[in-house]
Amino acid sequence: MSRARVRAVLAAATATVLLVSSGCAGWGGSAGGSDNPNSIDVLMVNNPQMIDLQRLTADHFTRETGIQVNYTVLPENDVRDKISQEFSSQAGQYDVASLSNFEIPIYAKSKWIAPLDDYVKADSAFNQADILQPMTTSLTADDGKLYGEPFYGESSFLMYRKDVLDAQGVQMPANPTWTQVAEIAAQVDGKQPGMAGICLRGQPGWGQVFAPLTTVVNTFGGTWFEKDWTPKVNAPEFKAATEFYVNLVREHGEVGAPQAGFTECLNNMVQGNAAMWYDATSAAGSLEADDSPVKGKMGYVAAPVMQTKSSGWLYAWSWSIQQASKKKDNAWKFISWASSKEYEELVGEQVGWSSVPAGKRASTYENQDYLEVASSFADPTEAAISTADPRNAGVQPRPAIGIQFIDIPEFTDLGTQVSQYVSSAIAGQMSVDEALDRGQRLAEDVAERYKSREEG
């Protein structure tokens, strides 16, 4: 198991201890709304990079500013629920929360979070221009205002075993098409015992199978909805992309594909059970960990395309300030520190350069200390993020921002339900036509609500 994965497994146990050191309420506690004017309350996900932040806060941020940070730390599903409850009620108990670029435009429209533009303008040391432009775009709402700052980000790319392809005389293009990827998968499938040609997510979930699959739909010319909310889930382009994906994973994919998500594919790559994998750029850190059996054997190229120039997704855990917070100035000071270039350097020195919360700043990819440990995947990662365009994800205009998702509240339910049908198709229990016809009906219900609002 790689260092990063070990840290993820131990994160919960570690956080229980660390909560005390930064003046926190306890695991999942509700100490929000402190009366101390020199404190702020932060509600965040328990990812390893967040735990590093928690560990470093008292000795650095608090010592430098005098601002005490009270953290409430929860697993991802729990923290999303709690943030939704807290921010929708605008009780003001929490000043800052970790939100993704999926939630931030939605919360901004509901006026649950505060715009950050004035803080950015006044804080020249933060250097917003250093934030990769797609990140800034994805955290900017329809009103043109900025509502979040990224802590770390990712896109997607194709990972492959250089040695396996070399043994078959196969050369991976720097910018492959999905047709080329399918041909390579067929060539290398089974050439080593127990090794599939490719690993692709098949596990149900809007953030599981539909994270990669929606990018395939985009580049095949499909979309969930057209600009006027016309649903296109069973349109020819959406069907062609889904049939391609389903057939590829069924013919040359991993064992147990209908249950395989990010973690399962990562394990397959580390254990030598797959020759290629299309997924998050963040996976490269685990593949290149010092104790990884495939360290140094991996190659990384752009997300495969068909009709678009690029197709990588975009995701970022970011910071936002609750609109009801009475400590917005101190909240910004925390965000400015936690998302800064200086904080990345602190992590590199105190924790290790492989643990830097990367994927958000151009300067990260000029830092020689970071590049020394990330040389094999740093450039492809930066390129993937920099070419992601959340406002122009496909070949046609869309009604909402988003690449691997449609940035509307209803997408979590819609995407999850349709993903269950697609997983059934991967399992051979349903045809792609039936899966997407069912999905179309669900999408029509969503579209009807939006069309009614516009007409009203």
C-alpha positions in Angstrom: 0.0 0.0 0.0 1.4 3.4 -1.0 2.2 6.1 1.5 -0.7 8.3 0.3 -3.2 5.4 0.7 -1.9 4.5 4.1 -2.4 8.2 5.1 -5.9 8.1 3.8 -6.8 5.0 5.8 -5.3 6.5 9.0 -6.8 9.9 8.4 -9.8 9.4 10.6 -7.8 8.0 13.5 -5.2 10.8 13.2 -7.8 13.5 13.0 -9.3 12.4 16.3 -6.1 13.2 18.0 -5.3 16.3 16.0 -8.6 18.0 16.7 -7.4 18.8 20.2 -4.2 20.6 19.0 -6.1 23.3 17.0 -8.7 23.9 19.6 -11.4 21.8 17.9 -14.7 20.4 19.1 -13.9 16.8 18.4 -14.8 14.4 15.6 -17.9 15.7 14.0 -18.5 18.0 16.9 -20.5 21.2 16.6 -18.4 23.9 18.2 -19.3 26.4 15.4 -20.2 29.9 16.3 -17.4 30.7 18.8 -17.8 34.1 20.5 -14.0 34.7 20.4 -13.4 37.4 17.8 -9.9 36.0 17.2 -11.2 32.6 16.2 -12.9 31.1 13.2 -14.8 27.9 12.7 -14.0 25.6 9.8 -16.0 22.7 8.6 -14.1 20.4 6.3 -13.6 17.0 4.7 -11.2 14.5 6.3 -9.0 14.0 3.3 -5.3 13.5 4.0 -4.3 16.9 2.7 -6.8 18.5 5.0 -5.4 16.6 8.0 -2.0 18.0 7.2 -3.5 21.5 7.2 -5.0 20.8 10.6 -1.7 19.7 12.0 0.1 22.7 10.7 -2.4 25.4 11.6 -1.6 26.2 15.3 2.2 26.5 14.9 2.0 28.6 11.8 -1.2 30.3 10.9 -2.3 30.9 14.5 1.1 31.9 15.7 1.5 34.4 12.8 -2.0 35.9 13.0 -3.3 35.2 16.5 -6.4 33.7 14.9 -7.5 30.4 16.4 -9.0 27.8 14.0 -11.7 25.5 15.3 -12.0 22.6 12.9 -14.9 20.2 12.6 -13.7 17.3 10.4 -16.0 14.7 8.8 -16.0 12.0 6.0 -17.0 13.3 2.6 -20.6 12.2 2.5 -21.2 13.4 6.0 -19.5 16.8 5.5 -21.5 17.5 2.4 -24.7 16.9 4.3 -23.7 19.0 7.3 -22.4 21.9 5.1 -25.7 21.8 3.2 -27.7 21.9 6.4 -25.6 24.6 8.0 -25.2 26.9 5.1 -28.8 26.6 3.9 -30.0 27.7 7.4 -27.5 30.6 7.4 -27.0 30.1 11.2 -23.5 31.5 11.0 -22.1 28.7 13.1 -19.3 28.0 10.6 -17.3 30.7 8.9 -15.5 28.6 6.3 -16.3 25.2 4.7 -14.6 22.9 2.2 -16.7 22.9 -0.9 -16.1 21.5 -4.4 -16.5 23.3 -7.7 -19.8 21.4 -8.0 -21.4 23.0 -4.9 -19.9 26.5 -5.1 -21.9 27.9 -8.1 -25.1 26.4 -6.7 -24.5 27.8 -3.2 -23.5 31.2 -4.7 -26.8 31.4 -6.6 -28.6 30.6 -3.3 -26.6 33.4 -1.6 -25.3 31.0 1.0 -21.7 32.0 0.5 -19.9 35.3 0.2 -18.1 36.7 -2.9 -14.4 37.0 -2.5 -13.5 39.5 -5.2 -12.9 42.5 -2.8 -10.6 40.3 -0.6 -8.6 39.2 -3.7 -8.2 42.7 -4.9 -7.0 43.9 -1.5 -4.6 40.9 -0.9 -2.0 41.2 -3.7 0.2 38.7 -1.9 -2.4 36.0 -2.6 -1.8 36.4 -6.4 -5.0 35.2 -8.0 -3.3 35.3 -11.4 -1.2 32.3 -10.2 -4.3 30.2 -9.7 -4.8 28.1 -12.8 -7.5 29.8 -14.9 -9.9 26.8 -15.2 -10.0 26.7 -11.4 -10.9 30.4 -11.2 -13.6 29.9 -13.9 -15.1 26.9 -12.1 -15.4 28.8 -8.8 -17.0 31.9 -10.4 -20.8 32.0 -10.5 -23.1 33.3 -13.2 -23.0 36.7 -11.7 -19.3 37.0 -12.6 -18.1 37.0 -9.0 -15.6 34.6 -7.4 -16.9 32.5 -4.5 -14.2 30.0 -3.7 -10.4 29.5 -3.7 -9.0 26.0 -4.4 -7.1 24.0 -1.9 -6.1 21.3 -4.4 -7.4 20.3 -7.8 -7.3 17.6 -10.4 -8.2 16.8 -14.0 -8.1 13.4 -15.7 -5.6 11.7 -18.0 -4.7 8.3 -19.4 -2.2 6.3 -17.4 -0.4 3.3 -19.0 2.3 0.8 -18.4 5.2 1.8 -20.7 6.9 -1.6 -20.3 3.8 -3.5 -21.3 3.2 -1.4 -24.4 6.9 -1.5 -25.4 6.9 -5.3 -25.2 4.1 -5.4 -27.8 5.7 -2.8 -30.0 3.0 -0.3 -29.2 3.6 3.4 -29.0 1.1 5.6 -27.1 0.2 8.8 -28.9 0.7 12.0 -26.8 -2.9 12.9 -27.6 -4.7 9.7 -28.2 -8.2 9.2 -29.6 -10.6 6.8 -27.9 -10.4 4.7 -31.0 -6.7 4.4 -30.6 -7.1 3.6 -26.9 -9.5 0.8 -27.7 -7.1 -0.7 -30.3 -4.2 -0.6 -27.8 -6.4 -2.2 -25.1 -7.1 -5.1 -27.5 -3.4 -5.5 -28.3 -2.2 -5.7 -24.7 -5.2 -7.5 -23.1 -4.0 -10.7 -21.6 -0.4 -10.4 -22.8 0.7 -10.7 -19.2 -1.1 -13.2 -16.9 -4.2 -11.6 -15.3 -3.6 -8.2 -16.9 -6.6 -6.5 -18.6 -6.2 -4.1 -21.4 -7.7 -1.2 -19.5 -9.4 -0.3 -16.2 -12.5 2.0 -16.3 -14.9 2.8 -13.6 -18.2 0.9 -13.7 -19.4 1.5 -10.1 -22.7 3.3 -9.8 -22.6 6.9 -8.7 -22.7 10.3 -10.4 -19.1 10.8 -9.2 -18.1 7.2 -10.0 -18.8 5.8 -13.4 -20.2 9.1 -14.7 -17.1 11.1 -13.9 -15.1 9.4 -16.7 -18.1 8.5 -18.8 -19.5 12.0 -19.1 -16.1 13.2 -20.5 -16.4 10.4 -23.1 -20.0 11.6 -23.9 -18.7 15.2 -24.3 -16.0 14.3 -26.7 -18.2 12.0 -28.7 -20.5 15.1 -29.3 -23.1 14.3 -26.7 -24.5 16.2 -23.7 -27.0 15.6 -20.9 -28.9 18.8 -21.8 -28.8 21.3 -24.6 -28.8 25.0 -23.9 -32.6 25.2 -23.8 -32.8 22.2 -21.4 -33.7 19.7 -24.1 -32.6 16.4 -22.6 -30.3 14.3 -24.8 -29.6 11.2 -22.8 -30.8 8.8 -25.4 -29.6 10.9 -28.4 -27.3 9.1 -30.9 -24.1 10.8 -29.6 -24.8 9.9 -26.0 -25.6 6.4 -27.0 -22.5 6.0 -29.1 -20.3 7.1 -26.3 -22.0 4.9 -23.7 -21.9 1.9 -26.0 -18.2 2.5 -26.7 -17.4 2.7 -23.0 -19.5 -0.3 -22.0 -18.1 -2.5 -24.8 -14.6 -1.5 -24.1 -14.7 -2.3 -20.4 -16.7 -5.5 -21.1 -14.3 -6.7 -23.8 -10.9 -5.6 -22.4 -11.6 -4.2 -19.0 -11.0 -5.4 -15.4 -12.6 -8.2 -13.6 -15.6 -7.0 -11.5 -16.0 -3.8 -13.6 -19.6 -3.1 -12.5 -18.3 -2.6 -8.9 -15.0 -0.9 -9.8 -14.5 2.7 -8.8 -11.4 4.9 -8.4 -10.0 2.8 -5.5 -10.5 -0.6 -7.3 -8.8 0.7 -10.5 -5.9 2.1 -8.5 -5.4 -1.2 -6.8 -5.6 -3.0 -10.2 -2.8 -0.7 -11.6 -0.6 -1.1 -8.6 -1.0 -4.8 -8.5 -0.3 -5.2 -12.3 -3.9 -6.2 -13.2 -4.4 -3.6 -15.9 -2.2 -2.1 -18.6 -4.1 1.3 -18.9 -6.4 3.4 -16.8 -8.3 6.6 -17.6 -9.0 8.5 -14.4 -8.0 11.4 -12.1 -4.6 13.0 -12.3 -4.4 12.7 -8.5 -3.9 9.0 -8.9 -0.4 9.5 -10.2 1.0 10.3 -6.7 0.1 6.8 -5.5 1.4 5.1 -8.6 4.7 6.8 -8.3 5.0 6.4 -4.5 8.3 5.0 -3.3 6.8 1.7 -2.3 4.7 1.3 -5.5 5.5 -1.8 -7.6 4.8 0.3 -10.7 6.9 3.3 -9.8 8.8 4.5 -12.9 6.9 2.1 -15.2 4.0 4.5 -15.9 3.4 6.9 -18.7 0.8 9.7 -18.7 -0.9 11.3 -21.7 -3.8 13.6 -22.3 -7.4 12.4 -21.8 -8.5 10.6 -25.0 -10.7 12.6 -27.4 -12.9 12.2 -30.5 -14.6 15.5 -31.5 -13.1 17.9 -29.0 -9.6 19.2 -28.6 -9.4 18.1 -24.9 -11.7 16.1 -22.6 -10.2 16.1 -19.1 -12.5 16.8 -16.2 -12.0 19.4 -13.5 -12.5 19.0 -9.8 -11.3 21.0 -6.8 -11.8 21.0 -3.1 -12.0 24.6 -2.3 -12.8 27.1 0.5 -15.8 29.4 0.8 -17.1 31.8 3.4 -20.6 31.5 4.8 -22.6 34.6 4.0 -23.9 34.8 7.5 -20.4 34.7 9.0 -19.5 37.7 11.2 -15.8 37.0 10.9 -15.4 37.3 7.1 -12.1 39.2 7.4 -10.5 36.5 9.5 -12.0 33.8 7.4 -10.3 35.3 4.3 -7.0 35.4 6.2 -7.3 31.7 6.7 -8.3 31.0 3.1 -5.5 33.2 1.8 -3.0 31.2 3.9 -4.4 27.7 3.2 -4.5 28.2 -0.6 -1.2 30.1 -0.8 2.0 29.3 -2.5 3.7 29.7 0.9 1.5 27.0 2.4 2.5 24.6 -0.3 6.1 25.2 0.5 5.4 24.7 4.2 3.9 21.3 3.4 6.8 20.4 1.2 9.3 21.2 4.0 7.3 19.8 7.0 5.4 16.8 5.5 7.0 16.1 2.1 6.8 17.3 -1.4 4.7 14.4 -2.5 2.0 15.6 -0.1 1.7 19.1 -1.5 -1.9 20.1 -2.2 -1.1 20.6 -5.9 -3.3 21.2 -9.0 -4.2 24.8 -8.4 -1.2 27.1 -8.9 1.0 27.6 -12.0 4.0 28.2 -9.6 3.7 24.7 -8.2 4.8 23.4 -11.6 7.9 25.6 -11.6 9.0 24.5 -8.1 12.0 22.3 -8.5 11.6 20.7 -5.1 8.1 19.6 -6.2 9.2 18.6 -9.7 11.9 16.4 -8.3 9.3 14.0 -6.8 6.6 14.6 -9.4 8.6 14.8 -12.6 6.8 12.0 -14.4 3.3 13.4 -14.0 3.6 17.1 -13.2 3.6 18.4 -16.7 0.7 16.1 -17.9 -1.3 17.1 -14.8 -0.8 20.9 -15.3 -1.6 20.5 -19.0 -4.8 18.5 -18.2 -6.0 21.1 -15.7 -5.0 24.1 -17.9 -6.9 22.8 -20.9 -10.1 21.9 -19.0 -12.9 24.3 -19.9 -15.9 24.0 -17.6 -18.0 26.4 -19.6 -17.4 24.8 -22.9 -17.1 21.1 -22.2 -18.4 19.7 -25.5 -19.4 20.6 -29.0 -22.6 22.5 -28.1 -23.7 25.2 -25.5 -24.9 23.9 -22.2 -27.4 25.3 -19.7 -25.0 25.0 -16.8 -21.3 24.9 -16.0 -19.5 21.6 -15.6 -17.4 19.0 -17.4 -18.0 15.6 -15.7 -21.2 16.9 -14.2 -24.0 19.3 -14.8 -23.8 22.0 -12.1 -27.4 21.8 -10.9 -28.7 20.3 -7.6 -30.7 17.7 -9.4 -27.7 16.1 -11.1 -26.6 14.2 -8.0 -29.9 12.2 -8.1 -30.2 12.1 -11.9 -26.6 11.0 -12.5 -26.7 8.4 -9.7 -30.0 6.8 -11.0 -28.8 6.7 -14.6 -25.4 5.3 -13.5 -27.2 2.4 -11.9 -28.6 1.5 -15.3 -25.3 1.9 -17.0 -23.6 -0.3 -14.4 -26.3 -2.9 -15.2 -25.4 -2.6 -18.9 -21.7 -3.2 -18.0 -22.8 -6.3 -16.1 -24.8 -7.5 -19.1 -28.1 -7.2 -17.3 -29.5 -4.5 -19.5 -28.9 -3.1 -23.0 -27.4 0.4 -23.4 -30.5 1.4 -25.3 -32.8 0.5 -22.4 -30.5 2.1 -19.8 -30.4 5.4 -21.7 -34.1 5.4 -22.6 -34.8 5.1 -18.8 -32.3 7.9 -18.2 -34.0 10.1 -20.8 -37.3 9.9 -18.9 -35.5 11.0 -15.7 -33.8 13.8 -17.5 -37.1 14.9 -19.0 -38.5 15.4 -15.5 -35.5 17.6 -14.6 -35.8 19.5 -17.8 -39.5 20.2 -17.3 -38.8 21.8 -14.0 -36.2 24.2 -15.4 -38.2 25.0 -18.5 -41.2 25.8 -16.2 -39.1 28.2 -14.1 -37.8 30.0 -17.2 -41.3 30.3 -18.7 -42.6 31.5 -15.3 
